[in-house]
Amino acid sequence: MDINSRINLNDGNAIPGLGFGTYKLEEGRQSRHALEAAFDAGYRHIDTAAIYGNEHSVGEAIAASGLGRDELFVTTKLWNDSQGYESALEAASDSLKRLGLDYVDLYLIHWPMPSIRLESWRALEKLKADGYCKSIGVSNFTERHLDELLATSETVPAINQVELHPLLVQDPIRRYCYSQNIAIEAYTPLMKGGRVDDDAIHRIASDYGKTWSQILIRWSLQHRLICLPKSATPERILENSQVFDFELSEEDMDALDDLDQRLHLGWDPYEMA
Ligand SMILES: NC(=O)c1ccc[n+]([C@@H]2O[C@H](COP(=O)([O-])OP(=O)(O)OC[C@H]3O[C@@H](n4cnc5c(N)ncnc54)[C@H](OP(=O)(O)O)[C@@H]3O)[C@@H](O)[C@H]2O)c1
């Protein structure tokens, strides 16, 4: 496994297992600078969203990188106020314009908005058929939201992107998605850079001569999760990419799994109708 190792998706495409998160990167210099550091460190998978307000800078950084389009994997997401059939088509077109791209590798419904999410999904199917995105998926969908979608659509989402880290190991949704061949992306994998006060994480980091962030990323990857750490800091961006020269033992993976507190650090999608 290395930074370019890919995980196969149910639609025949493949996605790099380590991606670069961009939530809270400010449009402009901060985003461009962080993306440049990420490309230098070897990341080729970028996770952005319309609501992050940085698609334009992400696009500029991609253009400036000199990397070939087929070397990159770019994800963006449909925000809640653009859900619905026509408005989703329009929002996707706006995202592509801001990114300066002809297509994204992955387009996600960001949240399962009540009453309108199935219309949004129909739009994503159309966008995929028309070549504006290679793969389509969802984010923050619970088992109930997926049941509803699968009952009405022949297209199984390639991905479900959910909050997932040792304080929120999400066994039920992981089991559900794997049973349907839906790959899982783990967001907030570093627990937002806080809450790392547990002795087990520090004991394991010290045993392997690694940092707590490297341990958390490695834990995600060894669970076959697609992991999306974010940082605005070049040293941390590099540090977070250096996770392919060690392997956590089964015992240490179990010790990290045991930290589960079902703790959502962001919105809890189980509260959505
Ligand atoms: N689909 C969704 O609803 C959703 C929701 C949330 C997130 N996401 C995606 O998942 C990505 C990651 O989640 P996240 O941004 O919430 O949080 P995260 O990656 O868990 O944590 C980011 C925080 O950790 C800090 N950090 C990063 N590397 C570090 C290191 N090596 N040592 C110490 N601190 C470090 C960062 O600080 P600095 O930046 O200051 O270095 C930042 O404050 C997002 O950027 C986004 O792409 C998706």
The ligand as an SDF file (V2000), in Angstrom:
LIG
                    3D

 48 52  0  0  0  0  0  0  0  0999 V2000
  -19.1600   15.1160    3.9370 N   0  0  0  0  0  0  0  0  0  0  0  0
  -19.1740   15.8610    5.0210 C   0  0  0  0  0  0  0  0  0  0  0  0
  -20.2360   16.2320    5.5570 O   0  0  0  0  0  0  0  0  0  0  0  0
  -17.8620   16.2710    5.6410 C   0  0  0  0  0  0  0  0  0  0  0  0
  -17.8500   16.8510    6.9180 C   0  0  0  0  0  0  0  0  0  0  0  0
  -16.6170   17.1930    7.4760 C   0  0  0  0  0  0  0  0  0  0  0  0
  -15.4490   16.9390    6.7650 C   0  0  0  0  0  0  0  0  0  0  0  0
  -15.4820   16.4100    5.5070 N   0  0  0  0  0  0  0  0  0  0  0  0
  -14.2370   16.1750    4.7090 C   0  0  0  0  0  0  0  0  0  0  0  0
  -13.2800   15.4980    5.5150 O   0  0  0  0  0  0  0  0  0  0  0  0
  -12.1120   16.3170    5.6430 C   0  0  0  0  0  0  0  0  0  0  0  0
  -11.4430   16.1220    7.0030 C   0  0  0  0  0  0  0  0  0  0  0  0
  -12.3000   16.4280    8.0700 O   0  0  0  0  0  0  0  0  0  0  0  0
  -12.1550   17.7260    8.9780 P   0  0  0  0  0  0  0  0  0  0  0  0
  -11.5820   18.8200    8.1660 O   0  0  0  0  0  0  0  0  0  0  0  0
  -13.4790   17.9130    9.6370 O   0  0  0  0  0  0  0  0  0  0  0  0
  -11.1830   17.3330   10.1530 O   0  0  0  0  0  0  0  0  0  0  0  0
   -9.8500   16.4610   10.3880 P   0  0  0  0  0  0  0  0  0  0  0  0
   -9.1400   16.1530    9.1390 O   0  0  0  0  0  0  0  0  0  0  0  0
  -10.2360   15.3690   11.3130 O   0  0  0  0  0  0  0  0  0  0  0  0
   -8.9960   17.5210   11.2610 O   0  0  0  0  0  0  0  0  0  0  0  0
   -8.5160   18.7050   10.7240 C   0  0  0  0  0  0  0  0  0  0  0  0
   -7.8490   19.4620   11.8700 C   0  0  0  0  0  0  0  0  0  0  0  0
   -6.7220   18.7110   12.3360 O   0  0  0  0  0  0  0  0  0  0  0  0
   -5.5650   19.5410   12.3320 C   0  0  0  0  0  0  0  0  0  0  0  0
   -4.4330   18.6710   11.9280 N   0  0  0  0  0  0  0  0  0  0  0  0
   -4.2400   18.1120   10.7060 C   0  0  0  0  0  0  0  0  0  0  0  0
   -3.1130   17.3800   10.7030 N   0  0  0  0  0  0  0  0  0  0  0  0
   -2.5670   17.4860   11.9420 C   0  0  0  0  0  0  0  0  0  0  0  0
   -1.3940   16.9640   12.5280 C   0  0  0  0  0  0  0  0  0  0  0  0
   -0.5740   16.1810   11.8390 N   0  0  0  0  0  0  0  0  0  0  0  0
   -1.1310   17.2950   13.8280 N   0  0  0  0  0  0  0  0  0  0  0  0
   -1.9790   18.1040   14.5340 C   0  0  0  0  0  0  0  0  0  0  0  0
   -3.1210   18.6140   14.0280 N   0  0  0  0  0  0  0  0  0  0  0  0
   -3.4090   18.3180   12.7310 C   0  0  0  0  0  0  0  0  0  0  0  0
   -5.8470   20.6180   11.3140 C   0  0  0  0  0  0  0  0  0  0  0  0
   -5.1410   21.7960   11.6390 O   0  0  0  0  0  0  0  0  0  0  0  0
   -4.4500   22.7480   10.5200 P   0  0  0  0  0  0  0  0  0  0  0  0
   -5.3370   22.7700    9.3180 O   0  0  0  0  0  0  0  0  0  0  0  0
   -4.3810   24.0660   11.2370 O   0  0  0  0  0  0  0  0  0  0  0  0
   -3.0860   22.1790   10.2500 O   0  0  0  0  0  0  0  0  0  0  0  0
   -7.3460   20.8270   11.4830 C   0  0  0  0  0  0  0  0  0  0  0  0
   -7.6030   21.6950   12.5690 O   0  0  0  0  0  0  0  0  0  0  0  0
  -12.6490   17.7330    5.4050 C   0  0  0  0  0  0  0  0  0  0  0  0
  -11.6290   18.6600    5.1650 O   0  0  0  0  0  0  0  0  0  0  0  0
  -13.5960   17.4860    4.2710 C   0  0  0  0  0  0  0  0  0  0  0  0
  -12.8810   17.3510    3.0570 O   0  0  0  0  0  0  0  0  0  0  0  0
  -16.6830   16.0550    4.9490 C   0  0  0  0  0  0  0  0  0  0  0  0
  1  2  1  0
  2  3  2  0
  2  4  1  0
  4  5  1  0
  4 48  2  0
  5  6  2  0
  6  7  1  0
  7  8  2  0
  8  9  1  0
  8 48  1  0
  9 10  1  0
  9 46  1  0
 10 11  1  0
 11 12  1  0
 11 44  1  0
 12 13  1  0
 13 14  1  0
 14 15  2  0
 14 16  1  0
 14 17  1  0
 17 18  1  0
 18 19  2  0
 18 20  1  0
 18 21  1  0
 21 22  1  0
 22 23  1  0
 23 24  1  0
 23 42  1  0
 24 25  1  0
 25 26  1  0
 25 36  1  0
 26 27  1  0
 26 35  1  0
 27 28  2  0
 28 29  1  0
 29 30  1  0
 29 35  2  0
 30 31  1  0
 30 32  2  0
 32 33  1  0
 33 34  2  0
 34 35  1  0
 36 37  1  0
 36 42  1  0
 37 38  1  0
 38 39  2  0
 38 40  1  0
 38 41  1  0
 42 43  1  0
 44 45  1  0
 44 46  1  0
 46 47  1  0
M  CHG  2   8   1  16  -1
M  END
$$$$
